[in-house]
Amino acid sequence: MSKGDSSPNKDAADDGGDLRDRLQAMEKRLSKLREIRGQHNDNANRSAEQRNAVQKQYKEHREKLDVKLEEIKAIRVIVKKHKDRRNSIQSQMKELFGRQRSSRDNEREGRSVGAEYNKLSAEVKGLEERLETSGDIKLKKENELVKVVQNMHKRLAELEPELKAQELIKIDLDDIEGTIARMKQEADDAHQLMLEKVSEADEASKGMDEMFSHRDFLKAEGDRFHDAFVAEKEKANEIHEKTLELMKQVTEVKGLMKAERDERKSWIVDHNASVVAEMQTGSESDEVADELVKSLLEEGNLSIGGTLDSDSKETVQRTKRKPKNKKKRITPWRKE
């Protein structure tokens, strides 16, 4: 093999070495990227676990807070009920005080459910007493009065629901002073019940500020861990994209290396074939035999015994006794 034949092989070996160096560097970088991606995914998983734990605490705390709020809300409803009753009684008391101060309240009384009810009650009571005690009423007049009383009772029945809805008190106009005293007592009782419920609501509200603060803290912590989870996942995805791109490059380099190996293998196969051909003897190859015959013919004549006519018997005998030199074998190239 000449020096010119070894130059391409040397260049190919140099190129192969460069590709191996590139591949090693790329695989090292690929391993580092996978390690970094794993770290980001681990951080994301830890943030997700912390987020889930905090959100579970938030849910439990929110349920306790909702129960507490419903309890306070129910107390506030009772407070409003007592307050409305107290205000309604006090409004009636003002009407009675006005009646005592002036006898010209008939028009204003007509605009009030309580006043109308009390006025009708007093009139019905007076008419019924007259019908029961008076014996000089004519039949026609008595029938008229009975019909009027019936209409008044019907109107009173219509006012009863409104009177109950407004927590109004039936007033005995024959005993205004006693009625006022009774109304004042009931108003005071309603006010006292209201104050008790207000105190109960205030007691139940203690610690609510801390509960609201803790709720807000848990929500903020859950949001913080969630944001950290999202950020780490985004970083992991970015590294993953770089990893995929680098893997493509690794595949390309491996393809180039395989192509070079195939080329070197083909070159070695061709070289070995040529070496084998050079090592063949005349008995192994017709072409080699023909070449030997041609060479001998150019140098002299051949005899049947395989010697020239010019050769002496001594030369032939010496030639026969002389041991043959073994031809030096050329070792074929082996695959790397």
C-alpha positions, 0 to 999 in steps of 0.5 A: 500500500502506497503513502497516497493510499493512507492519506484519505484514511488518515483524513477520515480518521481525523474527521471521525475523531472530531465527530466523536468529540462533538458527540461526547460534548453533546451527550454531556450537555444533553445529560446536564440539560436532563438533570436541570429539567429534572430539578425544575420538575422536582421543584414544581412537584414540591410546590404543587404538594405545598399548594395542595396542602395549603388549599386543603387547610384553606378549605377546612378553615373556610368551612369553619368560617362559614359556619361561624358567619351563619351563626352570627347571621341568625343572631342578627336576624333575631336582633332585627326582629326585636328591634322592629317590635320595639320600634313598632310599639314606640310608634304606637305610643307616639300616636297615643301621646298625640291623642292625649295632647289633641282631640283633632287627630281623627284624620291622622288616626285614619291613616294608621292601621293601629289607629283605625283598628283601635277606633273601630274597636271602640265604636263596635264596643259602644254600639254593642253596649247600646244594643244590649242595654237600650230598650227604646230602639225601634226595630228598623233602627236596631237592624241598621245598627246590627248591620253597621256592627257586622260591617265593623267586625268584617273590617276589623278582621281585615285589619288583624293580619296587618296589625299582627305583621306590624307587631301592633298592640290593640289599644283600649281607648277607655284606658289609654294610660294603662295601655301606654304603660303596658306598651312601654313595658313591652317596648322595654322588654323588646329592647332588652331582648335586642340588647341581649342578642346584640351582646351574643352576636358581639361575643360570637364575632370575637376572633372573627378578625383573626379568622379572616386574616388567617383565611387571607393568609392561606389564600395568599400562600396557596396562590404563591405556591401555585405561581411557583409551580407554574414558573418551574413548569415553564422552565422545565418545558423550556429545557425540554425544548432545548433537549429535543433540539439537541437530541436531533443534533445528536442523531444527525452526528450519529448518522454522520459517524455511521456513514463514515464507518460504513465508508471505512468498512467498504474501503477496508473490504476493497483493500483486503480483496486486492491484497488477497488477489496479490497473494494468489499463486499460479495454481490458485489463479489463472491470471497469475499463471498466464502472467508467469508463462508470459514472463518466462516466454519472454526470457527463453523457451520452455521445455516439457519438463518445465526447464529451458533448453539452455539449462544444463543437467547440473543446473537442473539438478542443482535447481531441484535440490535448492529449497524454495524460498517462501514468499513473504505474505502481505497481511490484509487490513482488518476492520477497526 
